[in-house]
Amino acid sequence: MVSEPLKSERTAAFVGLGAMGAPMASHWALRGYLKAVWNRTPERAQAFAQEHHVIALQHLGELPTTAKILALCVSKDEDVLMVIETLLEGLTSEHLVIDFSTVSPDTAKLAAKMVRRCGADFLDAPVTGGVEGASHGTLAIMVGGRLGSLEKIRPLLETIAAKIIHMGDVGMGQSAKAVNQVLCAGINEAVTEALAFGHHLGLDMEKVIEAMSGGAAGNWFLDKRGKSMLEGRFTPGFKLGLHLKDLEIVAAMAQDLGITLPLTETTREHYVQLLEQGHGDDDISALYRLKRPN
Ligand code: NAP
């Protein structure tokens, strides 16, 4: 574990410079925390490094000798485990690994077990707030793991988040994020269905969005994605294929609990249809494709 309270010195490295990771890492670079980055597609890391004056590492295994705080924001469970496995050899009690990706609680627990065997510590720290939250540094972070480790890196997290909530032991950050993803599924169904209904009624939908915003039916998704979905623009944002991955995690968790989540199941089926039609890399608001009037 990092032994001293964190100072603003180049002590962190970031893996995964996608839609979320790149803006998050940018905040760390701007505040002087970031030393190095690694990305599967090296051109992305090189471009980022050039812009932010940090090191683009060629090999993942070089990360532990370069920085003490190692952050990840990659797509899926298997990607997180692949990264962690590659880091293991260089990890010591000086290191803290923090995973911002959305994965299953079981993956978080397995990652923590592997990392802690080396004497280092691990936090699962999935985020919510979208690419807008990442860019503005206003994410909410749901953290699982030792409170002491969280407190040591709190200043670093405060550069990217408006809310940092310690949920409990490792895995509980991801459990909270699963709840968030169930909410997002239901909101997506409600917003896309309501906008298609309004369109059928012949309403001026921009005025509808303006009227609803801030009222009892107003919500982040309607505000941020309502207008673009009406215009048929589905640029991510949050890729539909990634939300489907989250809903598959949720389905497995619900099965373990012996409960059903009918609304979430409907969204999952809708996403599978859209994925089969080739829309997996669209924003999740592409659900409107299934509902809009022809
Ligand atoms: P993204 O734009 O697709 O970026 C994914 C990143 O993961 C890229 O850097 C990608 O590298 C890397 N990656 C993918 N597979 C990999 C592998 N096998 N090995 C190493 N690196 C790999 O996704 P994102 O939207 O940033 O999402 C990242 C995570 O945050 C996901 O778990 C997602 O569910 C979660 N999340 C997303 C949002 C959102 O609104 N977008 C919000 C909250 C949480 P390449 O550049 O080589 O493709």
Boltz pocket constraint, residues with backbone or C-beta under 6 A from the ligand:
constraints:
  - pocket:
      binder: B
      contacts: [[A, 15], [A, 16], [A, 17], [A, 18], [A, 19], [A, 20], [A, 21], [A, 39], [A, 40], [A, 41], [A, 44], [A, 73], [A, 74], [A, 75], [A, 76], [A, 78], [A, 79], [A, 82], [A, 100], [A, 101], [A, 102], [A, 103], [A, 127], [A, 128], [A, 129], [A, 130], [A, 131], [A, 237], [A, 238], [A, 239], [A, 242], [A, 243]]
      max_distance: 6.0
